[in-house]
Amino acid sequence: MALHIHEACILLFVIPGLVSSAAISHEDYPADEDGPVCDQPDCPKIHPKCTKVEHNGCCPECKEVKNFCEYHGKNYKILEEFKPSPCEWCRCEPSNEVHCVVADCAVPECVNPVYEPEQCCPVCKNGPNCFAGTTIIPAGIEVKVDECNICHCHNGDWWKPAQCSKRECQGKQTV
């Protein structure tokens, strides 16, 4: 087995009887209570993404650099894009950080939107509509809601009640 000695960290081992104590100068080889002290070399900084450090000499060495992101217990490659939910889009950045954006849903153009599985934003299954009293009517057409009233939705203003016009009728109330 070969002995490997790092050039920046040379220790003096003394075999009793072979070297006189006068031959060893503590000024040449400083020591503390734990024994000889090696001169600390200027070590290179460890990479911030280093995940495995080995101490084989005076300087620690990085043996493995993190090249992935972890998000909710899953690992993703650098620059990999993924969707953790229907409303989130994420990317593993070179900094090993995950950056996500959440969908900004437009306001649905109906009074009865529904959420579909695997879709982020609500949808109007029956198209744009509005309320005429308590009745939901489709946008873009006139609807006879009772014997006396015909109603239609305001253009693009689904949140406003329908605009209704009264027709001639006998003894009926208008909306």
C-alpha positions in Angstrom: 0.0 0.0 0.0 1.5 3.3 -1.1 1.6 6.2 1.3 0.1 9.4 -0.3 1.1 12.7 1.3 -0.5 15.9 0.2 2.3 18.4 -0.5 0.5 21.1 1.4 0.2 19.0 4.6 3.4 17.4 5.6 3.5 16.0 9.1 6.6 14.9 10.9 6.4 11.5 12.5 9.2 10.7 15.0 10.3 7.2 15.8 11.6 7.2 19.4 15.4 6.5 19.5 16.1 7.4 15.9 15.9 11.2 16.2 17.1 13.1 19.2 14.8 15.6 20.8 17.4 18.3 20.1 17.0 17.7 16.3 13.3 18.6 16.4 12.5 22.2 16.6 8.9 23.1 17.5 9.4 26.3 15.6 9.9 24.3 12.4 7.0 21.9 13.1 4.3 23.6 15.2 2.1 21.4 17.3 -0.9 21.8 19.6 -2.3 19.4 22.3 -3.6 17.1 19.5 -0.2 16.7 17.8 1.5 18.2 14.8 -0.3 21.0 12.9 -0.1 21.3 9.2 0.0 24.6 7.5 -3.5 25.3 6.2 -3.2 25.9 2.4 -5.5 28.2 0.5 -8.2 25.8 -0.4 -10.6 26.4 -3.3 -14.1 27.2 -2.3 -16.6 24.3 -2.4 -19.2 24.7 -5.1 -22.6 25.8 -3.6 -24.4 23.0 -5.4 -21.9 20.4 -4.0 -23.8 17.4 -2.5 -20.9 15.1 -1.7 -17.6 16.4 -0.1 -14.6 14.2 0.6 -11.8 15.1 3.0 -8.8 13.2 1.6 -6.1 15.8 2.3 -5.9 19.2 3.9 -8.5 20.6 1.5 -12.0 19.3 1.1 -12.9 18.2 -2.4 -16.4 18.3 -4.1 -17.1 14.9 -5.6 -20.7 15.4 -6.7 -22.6 18.5 -7.8 -26.4 18.7 -7.5 -27.9 19.0 -11.0 -31.6 18.7 -10.3 -34.4 20.4 -8.4 -36.6 18.8 -5.8 -40.2 19.9 -5.6 -42.8 18.2 -3.4 -40.7 15.1 -3.1 -40.0 14.7 -6.8 -36.7 15.4 -8.7 -36.6 17.3 -11.9 -33.7 17.9 -14.4 -32.3 21.3 -14.9 -34.6 23.3 -17.3 -37.3 20.6 -17.1 -40.8 22.0 -17.2 -43.6 20.3 -15.4 -47.2 20.8 -14.2 -47.7 19.8 -10.6 -51.4 20.8 -10.9 -53.8 21.9 -13.7 -53.2 25.5 -12.6 -49.4 25.5 -12.1 -46.6 25.6 -14.6 -43.1 25.1 -13.2 -39.5 24.9 -14.3 -36.3 23.6 -12.7 -33.9 26.5 -13.0 -30.0 26.2 -13.3 -29.8 27.6 -9.8 -31.6 24.3 -8.6 -34.6 26.4 -7.7 -38.1 25.7 -8.9 -40.0 28.7 -10.3 -43.7 28.4 -10.8 -46.5 30.5 -12.3 -50.2 30.0 -11.5 -52.7 30.4 -14.2 -54.6 33.7 -14.3 -58.1 32.7 -15.3 -60.3 35.0 -17.2 -63.6 35.8 -15.6 -66.1 33.3 -17.1 -68.8 34.8 -19.3 -71.7 33.0 -17.6 -73.5 32.9 -14.3 -73.0 29.1 -13.9 -69.4 28.2 -14.6 -68.1 24.7 -13.8 -64.7 23.3 -13.0 -63.8 20.3 -15.2 -61.3 17.7 -14.0 -57.7 18.4 -15.2 -58.7 22.0 -16.2 -57.5 25.0 -14.2 -60.0 27.6 -15.2 -63.8 27.4 -14.9 -65.7 26.9 -18.2 -69.2 27.9 -19.4 -70.5 24.5 -20.6 -73.6 26.1 -22.1 -71.8 29.2 -23.4 -72.3 32.8 -22.2 -75.5 33.6 -20.3 -77.1 35.8 -17.7 -80.0 35.9 -15.3 -83.5 37.1 -16.2 -84.9 37.1 -12.6 -84.0 33.6 -11.5 -84.0 32.1 -15.0 -80.7 31.6 -16.8 -80.9 32.7 -20.4 -78.3 32.2 -23.2 -76.5 35.3 -24.5 -77.1 36.6 -28.0 -80.8 35.6 -28.4 -84.1 36.9 -27.1 -85.9 34.6 -24.8 -89.6 34.7 -23.8 -89.3 34.2 -20.0 -93.1 34.4 -19.4 -96.3 35.5 -21.2 -95.4 39.2 -20.8 -91.6 39.5 -21.1 -88.9 38.9 -23.7 -85.3 39.2 -22.3 -81.8 39.2 -23.7 -78.3 39.5 -22.1 -76.3 42.7 -22.3 -73.4 42.4 -24.8 -70.4 41.1 -22.9 -71.9 42.1 -19.5 -73.1 38.7 -18.3 -73.0 39.9 -14.6 -75.8 42.4 -15.3 -79.3 41.2 -15.2 -80.9 40.6 -18.5 -82.5 43.5 -20.3 -86.2 42.7 -20.7 -89.0 44.3 -22.6 -92.7 44.1 -21.7 -95.1 42.9 -24.2 -98.9 43.3 -24.1 -100.4 40.8 -21.8 -103.4 40.6 -19.5 -103.0 40.6 -15.7 -99.4 39.4 -15.6 -96.5 41.1 -13.9 -93.2 41.9 -15.6 -89.7 40.9 -14.5 
